[in-house]
């Protein structure tokens, strides 16, 4: 991620099946943590139809967001969300933890 300013970062998660069988559903969950393991910043959805915030610390798929993305050339699944750093953020290192399943 490379910020242009202190505004939000756009984060994309893409999953695909490398096997011979096309999956029917997919899901994901993600969070952003600082070096001490604390959740940091604010998550926001790009598409309320595909993603939702859970307990203000995690973002995950919605029921509609489990189908493969038609827009992807390989029928992969793509979710996007924004992360806004806290006001006192000074470029410290953060880690995005994400898990997906097909």
N, C-alpha and C positions, 0 to 999 in steps of 0.2 A: 504494500500500500504506500502510495506517495501522496501526501496531502498537498493541496495548493494553498491552503490556509488552515485556520482552526475549524473550518466547517466539517460536515460529515464526510466519512469515507464510505464509498460504495464497495460492498463485499459481495462477491459472487461465489456460489458453491455449485459445482457441476459434477454429476455422477453418471457413470455409464457402465454397462455390462460388457466385459471383455469376453464373456463366454458366448456360446452359440444360441442361447435362448434369450429372447426379448423379455424383459421383466414387465409386469403389469402395474406394479405400484412401487413408489420410492418414497423415502422420507429422510429427514435430517433434523439435527438439533445443533445449535451453536451458541457460544458465549465468548466474551472478551474479558481477559484477566490481566492484571498487572503482575510484576515480578514476584509479589508476595502471595499470589493466588486469589486476590480479591477481585470481584467483578468490578469493572470500571467503565465509566461512560454511559451513554444511553443508546439502546438499540431502537430502531424504528423500521417498520415494514415499508417495502417498495410496492408490494401488491398485497392488500388485505385478503384477496381471494386465495392466494397461494401460501402466505406466511402469517404467523401470529406470534405475539410476545407472550411468554409464560413467566409469571412472577417477576416481571421487569428485568430479569437477569439472563433469560434465555430466549432464543427465537427458534421456532420450529415450523413444520409444514401444517397446513390445514387439510381437511379431508379432500377438498378439491385439488390441493397441491401435491397429491400422491400420484397423479397420472403423469406419464412421460410428457415432456414439453414438446409440443408440435413445432415450435419455432426453431428448435435445435436441428441442425442438418443430420445428425446421427441418431435422432430420437433419444438423446440424452436428457437428463432432467436438470434444469437450472433454476436455482432460487437466488434472489438478490435481497439484500437488506442494507441499511445504513447504520453506521456506528458514529456517534458524535462524542468526541473526547470531553472530559470534564473541563470546566473553565480554567482550572489551575494546571492543565496538561501542558507539559513543556517538552514534548517529543520523547518521553520515556518509552522504553520498550514495552509492548503489550503482546500477548499471545492470543490468537483466535483458535479456540478449540471447537472442532466440528466433527460430528459423526453422521454417517449416512447409511442407509440400508436399502437394498433392492429386493 
